[in-house]
Amino acid sequence: MSFGTGKIWMNGSLVDWADAKIHIGSHVVHYGSAVFEGARCYDTPRGTACFRLDTHMTRLFDSAKIYRMEAPYSKADLHNAVLETIRSNQYKACYIRPIVYRGYHTLGVNPLPVPVDAAILLWEWGAYLGQDALVNGVDVCVSSWARAAANTFPTLAKTSANYANSTLIKMEAITEGYSEGIALDTGGYISEGSGQNLFLVRNNTVYTPPVTASILPGITRDSVLTLAKDLGFTVREEMLPREMLYIADEAFFVGTAVEITPIRSVDKIPIGNGRRGPITEALQQAFFDVINGRIEDSHGWLEYVYEGEPRQAAVAGARAARA
Ligand SMILES: Cc1ncc(COP(=O)(O)O)c(C=O)c1O
């Protein structure tokens, strides 16, 4: 099934895609008052498995807390609703978009009296920047738009409002003939792409900007940091000046949508030899081996979706133990 088909979970009911509507007077339409997630489930040899759904749900509730949104559902409710929606749509692999938003009441800026609603959409979404990009990399630019300054739009919250900035970065990049833009923070340090985090490699050390560089704390970023340490690389989270991009041996984007996508040039300057580098490839291999169920899921990142799938009992047990 593709975008535009199947059932959507809305406030506890499964409704046809075409009927999943909200009123034009909803607060979220005017003020971007929503928090959301983007997760994936994969078709592995052992069954359909969500990647780090628990962690995505934690970030969703963190985002809601920052914006004083009291969701009418618990984290466990929404987590289970995601699994139920995948099952009802019979997806083997899909992108998962839970959203918690301010609905219909009044259109004053004050969101507090406005009810909080929730929905879960699913659709099939392949390689975000194209299959070819995963091997050959993408050409990107440094954006003229900066990420939001500290204490303006909180970037630790994945809120719809923040994506106004992302769309400016993306439109500028596309208009200039690039696949993506890399934004700096307001101090001029490297932040992230319009919808993905960034890593650099220099002299066999793996670098990524810290959470204080106006980034969304990505779950793929966290996974890649873990895998890089597992593989024995030195990993540094630190503020990086713009010019580190140009002298990096390797650079790559990470995120639920882009997974791990190499960057082959920045502002038309080739990164390294202008091809995917060996550390990028090693991390891609490690990441794809986990999400495709080719190696043991030693970090407990996969949660199987359908009854009777091999890990169902073990995962349910692990979740019960954590609760
Ligand atoms: C602005 C931004 N940064 C980073 C990411 C990567 O985060 P994750 O790996 O959790 O998908 C995303 C993806 O949602 C994003 O929109």
The ligand as an SDF file (V2000), in Angstrom:
LIG
                    3D

 16 16  0  0  0  0  0  0  0  0999 V2000
   15.5170   17.8710   11.8300 C   0  0  0  0  0  0  0  0  0  0  0  0
   15.8150   16.4210   11.9850 C   0  0  0  0  0  0  0  0  0  0  0  0
   17.0060   16.0480   12.4600 N   0  0  0  0  0  0  0  0  0  0  0  0
   17.3320   14.7530   12.6190 C   0  0  0  0  0  0  0  0  0  0  0  0
   16.4300   13.7540   12.2910 C   0  0  0  0  0  0  0  0  0  0  0  0
   16.8170   12.3240   12.4810 C   0  0  0  0  0  0  0  0  0  0  0  0
   16.1380   11.7810   13.5900 O   0  0  0  0  0  0  0  0  0  0  0  0
   15.7750   10.2410   13.6690 P   0  0  0  0  0  0  0  0  0  0  0  0
   17.0420    9.4990   13.4800 O   0  0  0  0  0  0  0  0  0  0  0  0
   15.2260   10.0600   15.0320 O   0  0  0  0  0  0  0  0  0  0  0  0
   14.8200    9.9670   12.5870 O   0  0  0  0  0  0  0  0  0  0  0  0
   15.1850   14.0970   11.7940 C   0  0  0  0  0  0  0  0  0  0  0  0
   14.2090   13.0530   11.4540 C   0  0  0  0  0  0  0  0  0  0  0  0
   13.1480   13.0250   11.9170 O   0  0  0  0  0  0  0  0  0  0  0  0
   14.8570   15.4590   11.6500 C   0  0  0  0  0  0  0  0  0  0  0  0
   13.6610   15.8340   11.1640 O   0  0  0  0  0  0  0  0  0  0  0  0
  1  2  1  0
  2  3  1  0
  2 15  2  0
  3  4  2  0
  4  5  1  0
  5  6  1  0
  5 12  2  0
  6  7  1  0
  7  8  1  0
  8  9  2  0
  8 10  1  0
  8 11  1  0
 12 13  1  0
 12 15  1  0
 13 14  2  0
 15 16  1  0
M  END
$$$$
